[in-house]
Structures are given as C-alpha cells and as structure tokens.
Amino acid sequence: MAKSAPRAKSTTPPKTKSQAKPPGKALKPKTTAKAPAPKAAATSDRILRYYRDMLLIRRFEERVGQMYGMGLIGGFCHLYIGQEAVVVGLQAALGPEDQVITGYRDHGHMLAIGMEPKRVMAELTGRRDGYSKGKGGSMHMFSRAERFFGGHGIVGAPVPLGTGLAFAQRYQAGRGVTVCYFGDGASNQGQVYESFNMAELWKLPIIYVIENNQYAMGTSVKRASATVDLYRRGESFAIPGRQVDGMDVLAVRAAADEAVEWCRSGKGPMILEMKTYRYRGHSMSDPAKYRSREEVNKVRTEHDPIDQVRNRLLEGKLADEARLKAIDNEIREIVIAAAEFAQESPEPDVAELWTDVLEAI
C-alpha cells in the first residue's frame, strides 16, 4: 500500500469507482495556510546562510533597478524584490542532481542556484561575458552546467518544458527532481493543466511552484481566478498540493523537503503554492497604480522575508549586529564588483548573430 501523504494542507480528489487510487490519503482542505513544520530545528549556520542568500538577491536586484534607470540595461526587466524566501528556501532542499526552470522573473533563481553574480549582471547588460553571451538578457538566461534551464518570456512556458525535463529524468532512471516555477497568472494557462495530467499519469519527479505574488501583471488574483486557492489546481489529476507562507524561508524549506522526498520516492508531482509578494511593479515600466502604497508598506513592515530572518538571528542570539553588518558589507562589495565587471565586459562580436541559431533546411 502506498505511503500516505503528510497531513499538512493536502488536497486530493475523492476516489470514484472508475478512478485509480490517488497517492496519499484524501484530506479536506484546511482553512489556514501553514507549511509543514520543520523536521528539525534550523541551525544558526543554516539561518545565516539563508540570510546571506536572500540579502544577495535583494541588493543585486536593487542595483539592477538603478542600472536600468541609467540606461545600462535594456529590454524588459522584472525584479524579484520581496520574493527572496521562496527560491532560497527551495534551493536549499535540492541536490546537485536536481534542475530548475522558471519564468522571466529569474535573476533571484540564478543567484540562489549559485550562478556568478558578475556573469548574471553581464548578461543583463548584454555583454560577451554573460551566461548567454549577451544575447539572452534579463528574461532568457540559461546555464546547462548549473542545471538552470531558463528564464522564459512566454507566460506559462516553463510548465510544459519543465515537465519534459522531468520526463527525461524519469526515463533515465535517475534520482533527480525538476523544480518548475511559474506565477499566479500563468496558473490559468491551458498548457499548465495538460502538463499536470501527463506528470501525474507518468509519475514524473517534478515540483510545480506557483509563486503567487497576488498580481498577474496588474490584475489581482481575485479578479482573474475563479478559485484563488491555487494549491488545489491539481485536484482533478490527484496531485497533492500545499499552500505555504512564501515570506518565511523556514516554512518554505520545510515544504520543499517534503516535496523533494515525495518526488524522489517515485510518487509523482507535487504543487507548492507560495503566498508571496513583490514590492516593485510587474516590470520596470510598471508604475503599479493598481495597488496602494499602504498595502505595499504593510507587507514590507510586517512580513518582509529578510527582516523575519534577521529578527530570528538577533532574538535567538544566533548572531549579533556586528556579524550581520559584516555580511551586509560583504554582499555590497559583491554587487559593486558585479556591476563594474558588467560595464567593463566587451559587447558581443557581430559574428555572434549567427551562432546558437537553428537553421531550417
């Protein structure tokens, strides 16, 4: 008999006579959005690492915003400020055999994976030393060596592509897991549900992470989605879902541990809805007039992911102000160096127009 899924915000549809038994025990949805409790207390070193990784994303994105305003970065640019706990908590649960694919709000994902800040920044400025040789820009970076498969500008596109990556992992009989990130707006795309069906049918090792930052471009989830509990979107396919406080890195890590274990054990996909919030507009060209300044300030004051970790460290006497200040100074130096490297890197040669292109015969 299959092992039951953990009893934390689980959803699977009721079994019918014509339906195969779904993985795990069917549970009624709870009214709270709590992540599974951590299996063990996080160590001070682990929490400090979370703090450092989130701070790197925050400072890096702040610098990207400045450089965009100076005209040093062209095209579309979507910042990850406010959502740092999601990717840092998830990435901490992954191993070297796992892989990641995401949408166009992707700079934070690259940094959390461990990709070099200077090369990420060089790609943003369209320079030769960038990860895609300056041809991908903000939305289309890629690194096979780092098992990072994009950066995709089409809404919802990471889902079928990520499902294909997970199929390859299953076909090759490895232990790897694919983590596929997409937003609340993308969750309404038809290709998402086709992918869910195939993933559960073939028991693919994929974690579908819905980064629900409350607004699809400028449209509130409540205005665009008939059901706003996005973790339940896999019910008709018998895919279990969890709704997680995406502003709490420890809650994210606990949910990620559970999802990774579920996928590695051959039980198929899992959906994690991360309730998070972006502080900036949808892109750098978005004035974000569809929400009030008071709403944004309330989230920043009461639920900021970095402040939460900082308070845990100080209140638990796991670090003092001097230690945190040293980390902040270190991160600022890394970001300054990345910006300087990007501006000093040469532009791609004109001949690069003809490389990495598929030709029709």
C-alpha positions in Angstrom: 0.0 0.0 0.0 1.3 3.4 -0.9 2.6 5.6 1.9 0.1 8.4 2.9 1.0 11.9 2.2 1.8 14.1 5.2 -1.3 15.7 6.7 -0.4 19.3 6.0 -2.7 21.3 3.7 -3.1 18.2 1.4 -5.7 18.0 -1.3 -6.6 15.0 -3.5 -9.9 14.4 -5.1 -12.3 11.8 -3.7 -11.9 8.4 -5.1 -14.5 7.1 -7.5 -15.2 3.5 -8.8 -13.6 4.3 -12.2 -10.6 6.2 -10.7 -7.3 4.7 -9.7 -6.4 5.2 -6.1 -4.6 8.6 -5.8 -1.2 8.9 -4.0 -1.8 9.6 -0.3 -4.9 9.9 1.7 -7.6 12.4 0.6 -7.9 15.2 3.1 -10.3 18.1 3.4 -8.5 21.4 2.8 -7.7 23.3 6.0 -8.5 27.0 6.4 -5.0 28.1 7.3 -2.1 28.5 5.0 0.5 26.8 7.2 3.6 25.0 5.8 4.7 21.6 7.2 6.7 22.0 10.5 10.4 21.7 10.0 11.7 18.2 10.7 14.5 19.6 12.9 15.4 23.0 14.3 17.4 25.0 11.9 21.0 25.6 12.9 22.5 29.1 13.2 24.8 28.4 10.2 21.8 27.4 8.1 19.8 30.5 9.0 22.8 32.7 8.5 23.2 31.2 5.0 19.5 31.9 4.3 20.0 35.5 5.4 23.1 36.0 3.2 21.5 34.4 0.1 18.3 36.5 0.4 20.3 39.6 1.1 22.4 39.0 -2.0 19.3 38.7 -4.2 17.8 41.9 -2.6 21.0 44.0 -3.0 21.6 42.7 -6.5 18.1 43.5 -7.7 18.3 47.0 -6.1 21.4 47.6 -8.2 19.8 46.2 -11.3 16.9 48.7 -10.8 19.5 51.5 -10.6 21.3 50.4 -13.7 18.1 50.0 -15.7 17.2 53.6 -14.8 20.7 54.7 -16.0 20.0 53.0 -19.4 22.7 50.4 -18.9 20.2 47.5 -19.1 17.7 47.4 -22.0 14.6 45.5 -22.8 12.2 44.1 -20.2 13.3 43.7 -16.6 11.4 42.0 -13.8 12.7 42.4 -10.3 12.4 39.7 -7.5 12.4 42.1 -4.6 10.1 40.7 -1.8 10.1 37.1 -3.1 13.5 36.1 -1.9 12.5 33.5 0.6 10.8 31.3 -2.0 13.8 30.5 -4.1 16.3 30.4 -1.2 14.2 28.0 0.8 13.5 25.7 -2.1 17.1 25.7 -3.4 18.4 24.8 0.0 16.5 21.5 -0.2 17.9 20.5 -3.6 21.0 18.5 -4.6 23.4 18.5 -7.5 21.3 16.1 -9.5 18.3 18.4 -9.4 17.4 21.0 -12.0 15.4 24.3 -12.2 13.3 26.1 -14.8 11.5 29.3 -14.3 9.8 32.3 -16.0 11.0 35.8 -16.7 11.4 37.0 -13.1 14.5 34.9 -12.9 17.6 36.8 -11.5 16.9 35.6 -8.0 16.7 32.0 -9.1 20.1 32.2 -10.8 21.8 33.7 -7.7 20.2 31.1 -5.4 21.4 28.3 -7.5 25.0 29.7 -7.2 25.5 31.3 -10.6 28.1 34.0 -10.5 26.6 37.5 -9.9 29.1 39.2 -12.2 28.1 36.9 -15.1 24.4 37.4 -14.4 24.9 41.1 -14.4 27.0 41.0 -17.6 24.1 39.2 -19.3 21.7 41.8 -18.1 23.8 44.5 -19.7 24.1 42.4 -22.9 27.8 41.7 -22.7 30.0 38.9 -24.0 30.9 37.5 -20.6 27.2 36.9 -19.7 25.8 33.5 -19.3 24.1 33.6 -22.7 26.9 35.7 -24.3 24.8 38.8 -24.0 22.1 37.5 -26.3 19.5 36.4 -23.7 19.3 39.5 -21.5 17.1 39.6 -18.4 14.4 37.0 -19.4 16.4 34.4 -21.3 19.5 33.4 -19.4 20.5 29.7 -19.4 23.2 27.5 -18.0 23.3 23.8 -18.7 26.4 23.5 -16.4 24.4 24.8 -13.5 21.3 22.8 -14.5 19.4 26.0 -14.9 17.2 25.8 -18.0 15.9 29.3 -18.2 14.4 32.1 -17.9 11.4 32.1 -20.3 9.5 35.1 -21.5 6.2 33.3 -22.5 3.7 33.1 -19.7 3.3 29.5 -18.6 6.0 28.2 -20.9 8.2 26.8 -18.1 5.5 24.3 -17.2 5.4 22.0 -20.3 9.2 22.5 -20.7 9.8 21.6 -17.1 7.5 18.6 -17.4 9.7 17.5 -20.3 12.8 17.8 -18.2 11.2 15.7 -15.5 10.2 13.1 -18.1 13.9 12.9 -19.2 14.9 12.3 -15.5 12.3 9.5 -15.2 13.3 8.0 -18.5 17.0 8.0 -17.5 16.0 6.4 -14.2 17.9 8.9 -12.1 17.0 10.4 -8.7 16.9 14.0 -9.8 13.9 16.3 -9.3 12.8 19.2 -11.5 11.6 22.4 -9.8 9.4 24.4 -12.1 8.5 28.0 -11.1 5.6 30.0 -12.5 3.3 32.7 -11.4 -0.3 33.1 -10.3 -1.2 34.5 -13.8 0.4 31.6 -15.6 -1.6 29.1 -13.4 -4.6 29.9 -15.6 -2.9 28.8 -18.8 -4.3 25.7 -20.6 -0.8 24.2 -21.1 -0.4 24.0 -17.4 -3.2 21.5 -17.0 -2.1 19.4 -19.9 1.3 19.2 -18.2 -0.3 18.3 -14.8 -2.2 15.4 -16.5 1.0 14.0 -18.0 3.1 14.5 -14.9 0.7 12.5 -12.7 -0.1 9.9 -15.4 3.7 9.1 -15.7 4.6 9.9 -12.1 7.2 12.4 -13.1 9.5 13.8 -10.4 8.5 17.5 -10.7 7.6 20.2 -8.1 5.3 22.8 -9.6 6.0 26.0 -7.6 3.3 28.7 -8.0 4.8 32.0 -6.9 1.6 33.7 -6.0 2.6 37.3 -5.5 -1.0 38.4 -5.6 -0.9 40.2 -9.0 -0.7 38.9 -12.6 0.9 41.9 -14.2 -1.6 44.4 -12.9 -4.6 42.1 -12.2 -5.4 40.8 -8.7 -5.7 37.1 -8.4 -9.3 37.6 -7.1 -10.3 39.3 -10.3 -8.7 36.7 -12.7 -9.1 33.3 -11.0 -12.4 31.6 -10.2 -10.7 29.7 -7.4 -7.9 31.6 -5.5 -6.5 28.6 -3.6 -4.0 27.8 -6.3 -2.5 24.8 -4.5 -5.8 22.9 -5.3 -5.3 23.2 -9.0 -4.0 19.7 -9.3 -7.0 18.0 -7.5 -8.6 16.6 -10.6 -5.3 15.0 -11.5 -4.8 13.6 -8.0 -1.7 15.8 -7.5 -1.3 16.8 -3.8 -0.8 20.5 -3.1 0.4 22.6 -0.2 -0.1 26.3 0.5 3.0 27.9 2.1 3.9 31.2 3.7 6.3 32.2 0.9 7.6 35.1 3.1 9.0 32.7 5.7 12.1 30.9 4.5 11.9 28.2 7.1 8.3 27.4 6.1 9.5 27.2 2.5 12.4 24.9 3.4 10.1 22.6 5.3 7.6 22.3 2.4 10.5 21.9 -0.1 11.9 19.0 2.0 8.5 17.3 1.9 8.0 17.8 -1.8 11.5 16.6 -2.7 11.1 13.4 -0.7 7.7 12.8 -2.3 9.2 13.2 -5.8 12.3 11.1 -5.1 10.3 8.3 -3.8 8.5 7.9 -7.2 5.1 9.2 -6.1 4.9 11.8 -8.9 4.5 15.5 -8.9 3.5 18.0 -6.1 2.2 21.5 -6.2 3.5 24.2 -3.8 1.7 27.5 -3.8 4.0 30.1 -2.3 2.0 33.1 -0.9 4.4 35.9 -1.5 4.5 39.5 -2.6 6.6 41.6 -5.0 7.4 45.1 -3.8 8.1 46.6 -7.2 5.9 46.8 -10.3 5.4 43.8 -12.6 8.3 45.1 -14.6 10.5 48.3 -14.6 7.9 50.0 -16.8 5.0 49.3 -14.5 4.0 52.2 -12.1 1.9 49.7 -10.1 -1.1 52.1 -9.7 -3.4 49.1 -9.2 -2.5 48.8 -5.5 -2.0 51.3 -2.7 1.3 52.4 -1.2 -0.2 51.5 2.2 -0.7 47.9 1.1 3.0 47.6 0.0 4.3 49.3 3.1 2.2 47.0 5.3 3.8 43.9 3.8 7.3 45.3 4.0 6.8 46.3 7.6 5.1 43.2 8.9 6.2 40.3 6.6 9.5 41.1 5.0 11.3 37.8 4.5 14.8 39.2 5.2 13.7 41.1 8.3 12.0 37.9 9.7 15.3 36.0 9.5 17.2 39.0 10.9 14.9 39.1 13.9 15.2 35.3 14.4 19.0 35.6 14.4 19.1 38.5 16.9 16.3 37.4 19.2 17.7 33.9 19.3 21.2 35.2 19.9 22.4 33.3 16.9 24.2 36.3 15.6 24.9 39.9 16.7 24.6 43.2 14.9 28.3 43.2 14.1 28.0 39.8 12.3 25.0 40.9 10.3 26.7 44.1 9.4 29.8 42.2 8.1 27.5 40.1 5.9 25.8 43.2 4.5 29.2 44.8 3.7 30.4 41.6 2.0 27.2 41.5 -0.1 27.5 45.1 -1.1 31.1 44.5 -2.3 30.0 41.5 -4.4 27.2 43.6 -6.0 29.5 46.5 -6.7 32.1 44.2 -8.3 29.4 42.6 -10.4 28.2 45.9 -11.7 31.8 47.0 -12.5 32.5 43.7 -14.3 29.4 44.0 -16.4 30.2 47.5 -17.6 33.8 46.6 -18.4 32.9 43.4 -20.2 33.0 43.9 -24.1 29.9 43.7 -26.2 29.4 40.5 -28.3 31.1 40.3 -31.7 28.8 40.9 -34.6 29.5 37.3 -35.7 27.6 36.1 -32.6 24.4 36.9 -34.6 25.0 33.6 -36.4 25.8 31.4 -33.5 23.4 29.3 -31.4 20.8 29.6 -34.0 18.9 26.6 -35.6 18.8 26.8 -39.4 15.9 25.5 -41.4 17.0 23.2 -44.3 
